[in-house]
Amino acid sequence: MRAMRVAVYYSNRDIRLEEWPVPAIGPGEVLVRVRACGICGSDVLEWYRRPRAPVVLGHEIAGEVVQVGDGVSHLRPGDRVVVAHHVPCGACPYCYGGHETVCSVLQTGHVDPGGLAEYIRVPAPQTRRGIFRLPEALTWADGAMVEPLGCVLRGQRLARIKAGQSVVVIGCGVAGLLHIRVAQALGAGPILGIEPDPFRREMALRTGAVAVGSPEDDIDALQAHLEGRRAQRVIVCTSAPSAVDLAFRWVDRGGTILFFAPVPPEATVTLPFNELFWRNEVILTSSYGAAPVDMQQALDLLRWGRVSTRDLVTHRFPLGDIAQAFDLVLHPRDSLKVLVEP
């Protein structure tokens, strides 16, 4: 039986390179050689990941089909693809209601073992609904950015972001910068960024934000860029509980706050109920993950150059350097998206 290398997560500071058998595929399944896989910010949330450890992480996957199972006719060896880590059933009340990412099927199924491996087995549901052809004009790194971009597209659709709306993005890491770029592509604006790190503040300005401040900056001074008003849409892309309170202070009357990142499970947030809802009709919403429709739309936006992600990939590591890759995500040093290229 062939062997492959996998990166097994035990904790943020204990990522082990191990040798596992290459997964055997069955009917309706495919075997994919992973060419690039991003490390998501959620991969270093220990309270979220350690209860399932040891586990092979990695859900931002681009690779090459090397074997197809019986009954698979739409794919063949050599195809360049983007792989969804999990997919919804498409037939439950949640899916029909537009909430595919809370579907029980999506939340329980996944590729085997995970994208931080040399090969993955793609189960039949993902093979049918969660594999997307990667055009020759796009790189493996482009393919690994499809899932993060799809998550952003889903969030902005739920927040109903439209042309002409003012937007404030709190937290300008990879997700925040993608939110700025997607909002700009939709015609929203002006767009402001709130970010403590100088490197990321500069990236937000280069990305399309008209101004960027730190969380400690005076809101009234930054409001000058929004004609003295608060923002119609506020997007929170950081797990810092203080960002939630900051979002409450930034949102305008009749506005919407999109919570795109979780807070630690022990965190508590004080909700100014009357000020937000009874008087000002503020809407709070959240989003999780990406459905197949979001993945396809993200791929199309990259294909046609409507959104660019290449400058967001700042570091690439071979699988053998997985510990250094995780350390860089955990302690960013002039870094954004970190890719692993097995």
C-alpha positions in Angstrom: 0.0 0.0 0.0 1.4 3.4 -1.0 2.2 5.9 1.8 1.9 9.6 2.0 2.9 12.4 4.3 0.2 14.2 6.4 0.4 17.1 8.9 -1.5 16.0 12.0 -2.7 18.7 14.4 -2.4 18.0 18.1 -2.3 21.7 19.2 -1.1 25.0 17.7 2.5 24.1 18.9 2.4 20.4 18.1 1.9 19.8 14.4 3.5 16.4 13.5 4.5 15.2 10.1 3.3 11.5 9.9 3.1 8.8 7.3 -0.3 7.4 6.5 -1.6 5.1 3.7 -2.9 6.8 0.7 -6.7 6.6 0.9 -8.4 4.0 -1.2 -11.4 5.3 -3.2 -14.7 3.7 -3.8 -17.5 4.1 -6.3 -18.4 7.7 -7.0 -15.2 9.0 -5.3 -12.0 10.5 -6.6 -8.4 10.7 -5.4 -6.8 14.1 -5.6 -3.1 15.1 -5.2 -3.1 18.3 -3.2 -1.1 21.0 -4.9 -1.9 23.9 -2.5 -3.8 24.3 0.7 -4.3 27.5 2.7 -4.1 27.7 6.5 -7.3 29.4 7.7 -7.4 31.6 10.8 -9.9 29.1 12.2 -7.2 26.4 12.0 -5.4 28.1 14.9 -8.4 28.5 17.2 -7.4 26.0 19.8 -10.7 26.0 21.6 -12.3 25.0 18.3 -9.7 22.5 17.0 -8.2 20.7 20.0 -11.4 18.9 21.0 -11.1 17.0 17.7 -7.3 16.4 17.8 -5.4 14.6 16.6 -6.8 15.7 13.2 -5.6 16.6 9.7 -6.8 20.1 9.0 -7.0 22.0 5.7 -10.1 23.0 3.8 -8.8 25.5 1.3 -7.8 23.0 -1.3 -6.6 23.0 -4.9 -5.2 19.9 -6.6 -5.0 17.4 -9.4 -7.2 14.4 -10.0 -5.1 11.2 -10.1 -7.8 8.5 -9.9 -11.6 8.3 -10.4 -13.9 5.7 -9.0 -16.6 3.7 -10.8 -19.5 5.9 -11.9 -17.5 9.1 -12.1 -17.8 10.4 -15.7 -17.4 14.2 -15.4 -13.8 14.0 -14.1 -10.6 12.3 -15.3 -7.0 11.9 -14.1 -5.0 15.1 -14.8 -8.0 17.5 -14.2 -7.0 20.6 -12.2 -9.6 21.2 -9.5 -10.7 23.1 -6.5 -12.3 20.8 -3.8 -14.9 21.8 -1.3 -14.1 20.3 2.1 -17.8 19.6 2.7 -21.1 20.1 0.9 -24.7 20.5 1.9 -27.4 18.0 0.9 -29.3 20.6 -1.2 -32.7 19.1 -0.2 -33.4 19.9 3.5 -35.3 22.9 4.9 -32.0 24.7 5.7 -30.8 24.3 2.1 -34.1 25.4 0.6 -34.1 28.4 3.0 -30.7 29.6 1.7 -28.8 28.4 4.8 -26.8 25.6 3.2 -23.9 26.0 5.6 -26.0 24.9 8.6 -27.1 21.8 6.8 -26.5 18.7 8.9 -24.9 16.9 5.9 -22.4 19.8 5.4 -21.5 19.9 9.1 -20.7 16.1 9.3 -19.1 15.2 6.0 -15.5 16.1 4.9 -12.7 15.1 2.6 -10.4 12.3 3.9 -8.1 13.1 5.7 -7.8 16.9 5.1 -6.1 19.3 2.8 -2.8 19.3 4.7 -1.8 16.0 3.2 -0.3 14.8 -0.1 -3.5 13.1 -1.2 -7.1 13.3 -0.3 -10.1 11.0 -0.9 -13.1 13.1 -2.0 -16.3 11.3 -1.0 -19.2 10.9 -3.4 -21.3 13.9 -2.3 -18.3 16.3 -2.8 -17.4 14.6 -6.0 -20.9 15.3 -7.3 -21.4 18.8 -5.9 -18.1 20.1 -4.6 -15.4 19.8 -7.2 -14.8 22.7 -9.5 -12.5 22.8 -12.5 -9.6 25.2 -12.1 -9.0 27.1 -15.4 -5.5 27.0 -16.9 -5.2 30.8 -16.4 -5.4 30.3 -12.7 -2.6 29.0 -10.5 -2.8 26.5 -7.7 -2.5 29.4 -5.3 -5.6 31.0 -6.9 -7.4 27.7 -6.4 -6.6 27.7 -2.7 -8.1 31.1 -2.4 -11.5 30.1 -3.8 -12.9 28.8 -0.5 -12.0 32.0 1.5 -13.4 34.2 -1.2 -16.6 32.1 -1.3 -17.0 32.5 2.4 -16.8 36.3 2.0 -19.3 36.3 -0.9 -21.7 34.4 1.2 -21.3 36.8 4.2 -21.9 39.8 2.0 -25.0 38.3 0.4 -26.4 37.7 3.9 -25.5 41.2 4.9 -27.2 42.5 1.7 -24.2 44.7 0.8 -25.0 46.8 -2.3 -23.6 49.6 -4.4 -23.4 53.0 -2.7 -23.4 51.7 0.8 -20.8 52.8 3.3 -18.8 49.9 4.8 -16.5 49.6 7.8 -14.4 46.4 8.0 -13.0 45.7 11.5 -9.9 43.5 11.2 -8.0 43.6 8.0 -6.4 40.2 7.8 -7.0 38.0 4.8 -10.8 37.9 5.4 -11.1 41.6 6.0 -9.1 42.5 2.9 -11.2 40.1 0.8 -14.3 41.8 2.2 -13.0 45.2 1.2 -12.3 44.0 -2.3 -15.6 42.3 -2.8 -17.5 45.3 -1.4 -15.6 47.5 -3.8 -16.4 45.1 -6.7 -20.1 45.4 -5.8 -19.8 49.2 -6.0 -20.1 49.8 -2.2 -18.3 52.8 -0.7 -16.8 54.6 0.9 -15.0 51.7 2.7 -13.0 52.2 5.9 -10.8 49.7 7.6 -10.0 49.3 11.3 -6.8 47.4 12.0 -4.1 47.6 14.7 -1.3 46.2 12.7 0.6 48.7 10.5 1.4 46.2 7.7 -2.2 45.2 7.4 -3.4 48.9 7.5 -1.2 49.6 4.6 -2.6 46.6 2.7 -6.1 47.8 3.4 -5.3 51.2 1.8 -3.7 49.5 -1.2 -6.8 47.2 -1.4 -9.3 50.0 -1.7 -10.2 51.4 1.7 -10.4 55.2 1.6 -9.0 55.4 5.1 -7.7 53.0 7.8 -7.5 53.6 11.5 -6.6 51.6 14.6 -9.3 50.5 17.1 -8.2 53.2 19.5 -8.7 56.1 16.9 -11.4 58.5 17.4 -14.6 57.4 15.6 -15.8 61.0 15.1 -12.5 61.9 13.3 -12.8 58.9 11.0 -16.4 59.7 10.2 -15.3 62.6 8.1 -14.6 60.0 5.4 -18.3 59.0 5.6 -19.6 62.5 5.5 -20.0 62.6 9.2 -22.2 59.5 9.5 -21.7 56.0 10.8 -21.5 53.0 8.5 -24.5 51.4 6.8 -22.7 48.0 6.9 -20.1 46.9 9.5 -18.2 43.7 9.0 -16.3 42.1 12.0 -13.4 39.9 10.9 -11.6 39.4 14.2 -12.3 37.2 17.2 -11.4 40.0 19.6 -14.5 40.6 21.8 -13.7 44.3 21.9 -14.4 44.4 18.1 -18.1 43.5 18.8 -18.5 46.6 21.0 -16.6 48.7 18.4 -19.1 47.4 15.7 -22.0 48.6 17.9 -20.4 52.1 18.0 -19.8 52.2 14.2 -23.1 51.0 12.8 -25.5 53.7 11.5 -29.3 53.8 12.1 -30.9 51.2 10.0 -27.6 49.5 9.3 -26.4 45.9 9.5 -23.5 44.3 11.3 -22.0 41.1 9.9 -20.2 38.9 12.4 -17.7 37.0 10.2 -15.5 35.6 13.0 -16.4 33.9 16.3 -15.4 35.1 19.7 -13.8 32.8 22.3 -16.5 30.5 23.9 -15.9 32.1 27.4 -16.4 35.6 26.1 -19.4 37.7 27.0 -20.8 40.7 25.1 -23.0 43.4 26.5 -25.8 44.2 24.0 -27.2 47.7 24.1 -30.6 46.3 23.1 -32.8 49.5 23.0 -30.1 51.6 21.4 -29.5 49.1 18.6 -33.0 47.7 17.9 -35.9 49.5 19.5 -34.7 52.9 18.4 -32.4 52.4 15.5 -33.5 49.2 13.7 -30.0 47.7 13.5 -29.8 44.2 12.0 -27.2 41.7 13.3 -26.3 38.7 11.1 -23.6 36.2 10.8 -22.2 33.7 8.2 -20.3 30.4 8.3 -18.4 28.8 5.5 -19.3 28.6 1.8 -21.8 26.6 -0.1 -21.1 25.2 -3.7 -22.9 28.2 -5.2 -20.5 30.6 -3.4 -17.5 28.5 -4.4 -18.5 28.7 -8.1 -19.1 32.4 -7.9 -15.7 33.0 -6.3 -14.0 30.9 -9.0 -15.8 33.0 -11.7 -14.7 36.3 -10.1 -11.1 35.1 -10.0 -11.3 33.8 -13.6 -12.6 37.1 -15.0 -10.3 39.3 -12.9 -13.1 41.0 -10.9 -11.3 40.3 -7.6 -7.6 39.7 -7.2 -6.1 37.6 -4.4 -2.5 36.9 -5.6 -0.9 39.6 -3.5 -2.6 38.3 -0.4 -0.5 35.1 -0.6 2.7 36.2 1.2 4.2 32.9 2.3 4.5 29.4 0.9 5.8 26.3 2.8 6.4 22.7 1.8 4.5 20.2 3.9 7.8 19.4 5.7 7.8 22.9 7.2 4.2 22.7 8.5 5.2 23.7 12.1 6.8 27.0 10.8 3.7 27.6 8.6 1.4 27.3 11.6 3.7 29.5 13.8 3.5 32.3 11.2 -0.3 32.1 11.1 -0.4 32.1 14.9 2.2 35.0 15.1 1.9 37.1 11.9 5.0 38.9 10.8 4.2 41.0 7.8 2.2 38.1 6.6 -1.3 37.4 5.2 -2.3 34.1 3.6 0.0 31.2 4.3 -0.1 28.4 1.8 1.2 24.8 2.2 2.3 23.2 -1.1 2.8 19.5 -0.6 
